[in-house]
Amino acid sequence: MEKPTKILLIGLAASVLIFGAGYFVSSRAEAKRAELASECESTAPLPERTSIITFDDLIPHRKPVCSPTELDSIREQRNFANNSFLVSASIAFFVFVICVMPYSWYFMLRRIRELRDALFR
């Protein structure tokens, strides 16, 4: 196997690993955010029942009662999840582009050599 092909395959594998690691970190942060949000909602009180039943009473309403620090923590987790995914995808793309360059360069040189041989023979 030629050296540019090896670089291409190694770059592809590295890009997939980087992207997968970023996706894993992002999904863990999103799960943590969902856990924090569910804890926040579980502490919310249920509405009081009255003697007259309305349509709104049939639907359980749970409004989140969270402290500002808990809400900030939830926002930070969401931002971290989004940013980690974007950063890992960008790095994976950059690594792939860098590793494709030698392969594409030698590919183009071979096509130019074939064109030269066809024109001048």
N, CA and C of each residue as an Amber inpcrd file, in Angstrom:
protein
   363
   0.8490000  -1.1660000   0.0000000   0.0000000   0.0000000   0.0000000
   0.9000000   1.2360000   0.0000000   0.5080000   2.2150000  -0.7800000
   1.3090000   3.4280000  -0.8900000   1.1710000   4.3020000   0.3440000
   2.1850000   5.1380000   0.5410000   2.2150000   5.9990000   1.7240000
   1.0280000   6.9730000   1.7830000   0.6230000   7.6570000   0.6790000
  -0.5370000   8.5510000   0.7660000  -1.8310000   7.8200000   1.1300000
  -1.9690000   6.5910000   0.6720000  -3.1570000   5.8110000   1.0090000
  -3.1730000   5.4600000   2.4910000  -2.0130000   5.1190000   3.0390000
  -1.9180000   4.8350000   4.4680000  -2.2690000   6.0770000   5.2870000
  -1.7500000   7.2300000   4.8630000  -2.0570000   8.4780000   5.5740000
  -3.5530000   8.7670000   5.5160000  -4.1500000   8.5190000   4.3550000
  -5.5920000   8.7330000   4.2010000  -6.3860000   7.8430000   5.1460000
  -6.0390000   6.5710000   5.2030000  -6.7770000   5.6380000   6.0570000
  -6.5630000   5.9380000   7.5440000  -5.3370000   6.2910000   7.9140000
  -5.0670000   6.6540000   9.3100000  -5.8260000   7.9280000   9.6770000
  -5.8510000   8.8950000   8.7590000  -6.5940000  10.1310000   9.0050000
  -8.0840000   9.8900000   9.1300000  -8.6090000   8.9940000   8.2950000
 -10.0320000   8.6560000   8.3770000 -10.3500000   7.9990000   9.7160000
  -9.5040000   7.0660000  10.1400000  -9.7260000   6.3980000  11.4250000
  -9.6180000   7.3930000  12.5800000  -8.6320000   8.2790000  12.5260000
  -8.4690000   9.2810000  13.5860000  -9.6630000  10.2240000  13.6210000
 -10.1660000  10.6180000  12.4620000 -11.3270000  11.5000000  12.4090000
 -12.5640000  10.8400000  13.0020000 -12.7570000   9.5820000  12.6890000
 -13.9070000   8.8550000  13.2380000 -13.7870000   8.7340000  14.7510000
 -12.5860000   8.4510000  15.2410000 -12.3780000   8.3520000  16.6950000
 -12.6070000   9.6930000  17.3900000 -12.1050000  10.7680000  16.8110000
 -12.2900000  12.0920000  17.4020000 -13.7670000  12.4630000  17.4080000
 -14.4410000  12.2280000  16.3030000 -15.8650000  12.5370000  16.2190000
 -16.6630000  11.6930000  17.2050000 -16.3240000  10.4080000  17.3090000
 -17.0140000   9.5290000  18.2490000 -16.7960000   9.9420000  19.6950000
 -15.5810000  10.3430000  20.0280000 -15.3020000  10.8030000  21.3900000
 -16.0780000  12.0760000  21.7000000 -16.1400000  12.9830000  20.7430000
 -16.9070000  14.2110000  20.9410000 -18.3900000  13.9440000  21.0890000
 -18.8910000  12.9980000  20.3010000 -20.3040000  12.6360000  20.4150000
 -20.5870000  11.9990000  21.7750000 -19.6680000  11.1650000  22.2460000
 -19.8300000  10.5220000  23.5550000 -19.8550000  11.5650000  24.6690000
 -18.9150000  12.5040000  24.6320000 -18.8660000  13.5540000  25.6550000
 -20.1210000  14.4140000  25.5880000 -20.5560000  14.7270000  24.3850000
 -21.7570000  15.5430000  24.2150000 -22.9980000  14.8230000  24.7290000
 -23.1100000  13.5380000  24.4440000 -24.2890000  12.7940000  24.9080000
 -24.2740000  12.6290000  26.4240000 -23.0850000  12.4740000  27.0220000
 -23.0050000  12.4070000  28.4850000 -23.4240000  13.7230000  29.1200000
 -22.9890000  14.8390000  28.5340000 -23.3720000  16.1510000  29.0600000
 -24.8700000  16.3850000  28.8880000 -25.4210000  15.9330000  27.7830000
 -26.8620000  16.0840000  27.5700000 -27.6520000  15.2220000  28.5480000
 -27.1550000  14.0320000  28.8500000 -27.8160000  13.1770000  29.8420000
 -27.7440000  13.8110000  31.2240000 -26.6270000  14.4160000  31.5480000
 -26.4910000  15.1060000  32.8320000 -27.4560000  16.2790000  32.9050000
 -27.6060000  17.0100000  31.7950000 -28.5480000  18.1190000  31.7540000
 -29.9720000  17.6310000  31.9380000 -30.3240000  16.5380000  31.2940000
 -31.6680000  15.9760000  31.4380000 -31.9050000  15.5110000  32.8730000
 -30.8690000  14.9510000  33.4970000 -30.9930000  14.5230000  34.8870000
 -31.2130000  15.7220000  35.8100000 -30.4690000  16.7900000  35.5900000
 -30.6540000  17.9950000  36.3950000 -32.0420000  18.5920000  36.1860000
 -32.5190000  18.5810000  34.9460000 -33.8440000  19.1230000  34.6620000
 -34.9320000  18.2680000  35.3030000 -34.7770000  16.9510000  35.2930000
 -35.7970000  16.0870000  35.9050000 -35.7960000  16.2370000  37.4190000
 -34.6180000  16.4100000  38.0220000 -34.5630000  16.6560000  39.4600000
 -35.2490000  17.9680000  39.8030000 -35.0680000  18.9460000  38.9500000
 -35.6820000  20.2460000  39.1710000 -37.2050000  20.1260000  39.0700000
 -37.6840000  19.3610000  38.0870000 -39.1210000  19.2050000  37.9170000
 -39.7290000  18.3180000  38.9980000 -38.9640000  17.3610000  39.5060000
 -39.5220000  16.4660000  40.5140000 -39.7340000  17.1690000  41.8450000
 -39.0160000  18.2650000  42.0560000 -39.2020000  19.0160000  43.2990000
 -40.3530000  20.0060000  43.1990000 -40.9320000  20.1260000  42.0210000
 -42.0410000  21.0760000  41.8540000 -43.3000000  20.5160000  42.5250000
 -44.0510000  21.3530000  43.2190000 -45.2650000  20.8720000  43.8740000
 -46.3870000  20.6540000  42.8660000 -47.2490000  19.7130000  43.1770000
 -48.4270000  19.4750000  42.3570000 -49.4610000  20.5440000  42.6870000
 -50.3130000  20.9180000  41.7270000 -51.3230000  21.9250000  42.0260000
 -52.3570000  21.3870000  43.0250000 -52.8990000  22.2920000  43.8070000
 -53.8950000  21.8950000  44.7980000 -55.2090000  21.5730000  44.1030000
 -55.9090000  20.5870000  44.6210000 -57.1940000  20.1840000  44.0610000
 -58.3120000  21.0050000  44.7040000 -59.2460000  21.3790000  43.8860000
 -60.4260000  22.0850000  44.3890000 -61.6250000  21.1760000  44.2550000
 -62.7410000  21.6050000  44.7870000 -63.9460000  20.7720000  44.7190000
 -64.5140000  20.7350000  43.3140000 -64.2700000  21.7690000  42.5020000
 -64.7640000  21.8030000  41.1220000 -63.6500000  21.3140000  40.2170000
 -63.9420000  20.2940000  39.4420000 -62.9490000  19.7180000  38.5380000
 -63.0960000  20.3810000  37.1790000 -62.0140000  20.9280000  36.6930000
 -61.9920000  21.5390000  35.3660000 -61.1150000  20.6980000  34.4590000
 -61.1290000  21.0730000  33.1910000 -60.3050000  20.3510000  32.2230000
 -58.8290000  20.4750000  32.5670000 -58.4180000  21.6190000  33.0770000
 -57.0190000  21.8180000  33.4420000 -56.5970000  20.9190000  34.5940000
 -57.5440000  20.5150000  35.4380000 -57.2020000  19.6370000  36.5510000
 -56.9140000  18.2110000  36.0890000 -57.4190000  17.8460000  34.9250000
 -57.1870000  16.4920000  34.4120000 -55.7570000  16.3220000  33.8860000
 -55.1410000  17.4180000  33.4970000 -53.7650000  17.3790000  32.9970000
 -52.8440000  17.7560000  34.1420000 -51.9320000  16.8740000  34.5000000
 -51.0380000  17.2190000  35.6080000 -50.0710000  18.3210000  35.1830000
 -50.0680000  19.3990000  35.9230000 -49.1720000  20.5130000  35.6520000
 -48.0430000  20.4850000  36.6690000 -46.8650000  20.4840000  36.1570000
 -45.6930000  20.5700000  37.0270000 -44.8330000  21.6900000  36.4910000
 -44.8230000  22.7380000  37.2170000 -43.9780000  23.8500000  36.8250000
 -42.6580000  23.7230000  37.5770000 -41.5410000  23.8820000  36.8660000
 -40.2610000  23.7320000  37.5380000 -40.0430000  24.8240000  38.5920000
 -39.6300000  24.3720000  39.7400000 -39.2680000  25.2910000  40.8060000
 -37.7960000  25.0480000  41.0670000 -36.9670000  25.8640000  40.4720000
 -35.5250000  25.6890000  40.5840000 -34.9060000  26.9730000  41.0850000
 -33.8120000  26.8040000  41.7430000 -33.0600000  27.9790000  42.1520000
 -32.3020000  28.5120000  40.9370000 -31.9220000  29.7620000  40.9730000
 -31.1570000  30.3110000  39.8390000 -29.8430000  29.5720000  39.5820000
 -29.2240000  29.0530000  40.6330000 -27.9730000  28.3170000  40.4080000
 -28.2290000  26.9990000  39.6770000 -29.3580000  26.3470000  39.9710000
 -29.6860000  25.1170000  39.2550000 -29.9860000  25.4090000  37.7820000
 -30.7000000  26.4990000  37.5270000 -30.9830000  26.8720000  36.1420000
 -29.6930000  27.2160000  35.3880000 -28.7810000  27.8990000  36.0600000
 -27.4910000  28.1980000  35.4320000 -26.7130000  26.9270000  35.1410000
 -26.7880000  25.9700000  36.0480000 -26.1030000  24.6950000  35.8500000
 -26.6890000  23.9500000  34.6460000 -27.9970000  23.9990000  34.4990000
 -28.6480000  23.3420000  33.3600000 -28.2230000  24.0250000  32.0540000
 -28.1970000  25.3470000  32.0510000 -27.7660000  26.0750000  30.8470000
 -26.3060000  25.7810000  30.5130000 -25.4640000  25.7200000  31.5320000
 -24.0540000  25.4140000  31.2940000 -23.8790000  24.0230000  30.7070000
 -24.6460000  23.0580000  31.1940000 -24.5530000  21.6900000  30.6550000
 -24.9880000  21.6620000  29.1970000 -26.0620000  22.4020000  28.8700000
 -26.5290000  22.4280000  27.4860000 -25.4880000  23.0830000  26.5880000
 -24.9030000  24.1920000  27.0320000 -23.8670000  24.8630000  26.2470000
 -22.6350000  23.9840000  26.0890000 -22.2440000  23.2920000  27.1540000
 -21.0910000  22.4000000  27.0840000 -21.3520000  21.2650000  26.0960000
 -22.5610000  20.7090000  26.1120000 -22.8810000  19.6190000  25.1930000
 -22.8100000  20.0950000  23.7470000 -23.3890000  21.2550000  23.4680000
 -23.3610000  21.7760000  22.1000000 -21.9430000  22.1260000  21.6650000
 -21.2030000  22.7970000  22.5410000 -19.8480000  23.2090000  22.1810000
 -18.9060000  22.0350000  22.0120000 -19.0140000  21.0340000  22.8600000
 -18.1180000  19.8820000  22.7370000 -18.3690000  19.1290000  21.4360000
 -19.6210000  19.0450000  21.0280000 -19.9270000  18.3670000  19.7640000
 -19.3860000  19.1690000  18.5840000 -19.5780000  20.4820000  18.6050000
 -19.0880000  21.3100000  17.5020000 -17.5670000  21.3120000  17.4170000
 -16.9070000  21.3830000  18.5550000 -15.4480000  21.3940000  18.5600000
 -14.8960000  20.0660000  18.0560000 -15.4670000  18.9630000  18.5230000
 -14.9600000  17.6620000  18.0750000 -15.2370000  17.4360000  16.5940000
 -16.3790000  17.8820000  16.1120000 -16.6700000  17.7410000  14.6800000
 -15.7180000  18.5920000  13.8500000 -15.4110000  19.7880000  14.3240000
 -14.4740000  20.6550000  13.5990000 -13.0720000  20.0610000  13.5720000
 -12.6190000  19.5540000  14.6930000 -11.2790000  18.9500000  14.7510000
 -11.2180000  17.7100000  13.8710000 -12.2640000  16.8880000  13.9100000
 -12.2860000  15.6830000  13.0790000 -12.2390000  16.0510000  11.5930000
 -13.0010000  17.0710000  11.2070000 -12.9850000  17.5080000   9.8100000
 -11.6060000  18.0350000   9.4240000 -10.9800000  18.8290000  10.3040000
  -9.6540000  19.3840000  10.0290000  -8.6170000  18.2680000   9.8690000
  -8.6580000  17.2760000  10.7430000  -7.7130000  16.1500000  10.6550000
  -7.9240000  15.3930000   9.3470000  -9.1790000  15.1820000   8.9660000
  -9.4700000  14.4670000   7.7320000  -8.9720000  15.2410000   6.5130000
  -9.2030000  16.5510000   6.4990000  -8.7480000  17.3670000   5.3590000
  -7.2300000  17.3500000   5.2620000  -6.5450000  17.4610000   6.3860000
  -5.0770000  17.4300000   6.3730000  -4.5730000  16.0850000   5.8500000
  -5.2250000  15.0070000   6.2380000  -4.7720000  13.6770000   5.8140000
  -5.1710000  13.3480000   4.3800000  -6.1450000  14.0360000   3.8370000
  -6.5530000  13.8040000   2.4480000  -5.6330000  14.5370000   1.4760000
  -5.0070000  15.5830000   1.9390000  -4.1840000  16.4030000   1.0370000
  -3.0730000  15.6280000   0.3320000  -2.2660000  14.8100000   1.0200000
  -1.2290000  14.0720000   0.2740000  -1.8200000  13.1130000  -0.7570000
  -2.9090000  12.4520000  -0.3950000  -3.5210000  11.5060000  -1.3330000
  -4.0240000  12.2400000  -2.5740000  -4.7200000  13.3520000  -2.3640000
  -5.2520000  14.0880000  -3.5130000  -4.1210000  14.6920000  -4.3480000
  -3.0320000  15.1200000  -3.7230000  -1.9030000  15.6770000  -4.4580000
  -1.2770000  14.6130000  -5.3720000  -0.9970000  13.4580000  -4.8210000
  -0.3960000  12.4040000  -5.6440000  -1.3810000  11.8520000  -6.6620000
  -2.6510000  11.8560000  -6.3480000  -3.6720000  11.4470000  -7.3120000
  -3.6610000  12.3960000  -8.5060000  -3.6200000  13.6950000  -8.2380000
  -3.5950000  14.6730000  -9.3250000  -2.2910000  14.5770000 -10.1230000
  -1.1740000  14.3320000  -9.4460000   0.0940000  14.1750000 -10.1780000
   0.0440000  12.9750000 -11.1140000  -0.5610000  11.8810000 -10.6840000
  -0.6830000  10.7090000 -11.5630000  -1.5680000  11.0150000 -12.7710000
  -2.6600000  11.7760000 -12.5750000  -3.5310000  12.1230000 -13.7020000
  -2.8100000  13.0550000 -14.6720000  -2.0050000  13.9760000 -14.1450000
  -1.2490000  14.8770000 -15.0090000  -0.2040000  14.0950000 -15.7960000
   0.4310000  13.1210000 -15.1550000   1.4110000  12.2850000 -15.8470000
   0.7230000  11.4810000 -16.9500000  -0.4520000  10.9480000 -16.6900000
  -1.1850000  10.1970000 -17.7190000  -1.5730000  11.0970000 -18.8760000
  -1.9870000  12.3170000 -18.5770000  -2.3530000  13.2590000 -19.6200000
  -1.1260000  13.6450000 -20.4520000   0.0070000  13.8510000 -19.7880000
   1.2540000  14.1920000 -20.4860000   1.6700000  13.0400000 -21.4190000
   1.5930000  11.8070000 -20.8930000   1.9740000  10.6530000 -21.7210000
   1.0280000  10.4770000 -22.9010000  -0.2410000  10.7700000 -22.7270000
  -1.1950000  10.6330000 -23.8340000  -0.9890000  11.7170000 -24.8840000
  -0.6340000  12.8890000 -24.4680000  -0.4760000  13.9820000 -25.4310000
   0.8460000  13.9310000 -26.1880000   1.9060000  13.4730000 -25.5660000
   3.2270000  13.5400000 -26.1860000   3.7550000  12.2010000 -26.6540000
   2.9440000  11.2220000 -26.8150000   3.4110000   9.9560000 -27.3780000
   2.9580000   9.7900000 -28.7640000
